């Protein structure tokens, strides 16, 4: 069961119980949602995106970065990956950035895997492109040796010789053949 916290809203005086992770993410932790919304001048404002696939992209991004109970948190938020303040404060800002770029079959990717989710560091990419940008991908594992190994494979050098010349395993050389 998730941890709960009870607080008294400083505006309306009512007691409210919410999940601890939700409480920690609140911009105004001592106000209930209706009072905080009114105070921000956003009463009854809807983004109209709840049924759009980008809504789930946004929710998943926030869960990965800020919900310690998410199974994805250790690989994102647990490593210090954050969402830029603009997107964190306003999902509308995220939707405004994302709508012209997004297409079915594409998903959100950070160009720098250690950088934040931000307009400067995010793109929408297909599955194959994303696999090449994984922290555990051969390209990232091999660093400078990746291009050298590909060059040797393209020129017809055998797997064992590529492995020996570049300092990688035979199996890495074999896997690199699919990158050519």
PyMOL commands that set and color helices and strands:
alter all, ss='L'
color gray80, all
select helices_A, chain A and resi 20-25+33-39+53-66+73-75+77-79+85-89+91-99+127-132+138-142+144-154+159-166+170-179
alter helices_A, ss='H'
color red, helices_A
select strands_A, chain A and resi 4-8+15-19+107-110+122-125
alter strands_A, ss='S'
color yellow, strands_A
deselect
rebuild
show_as cartoon
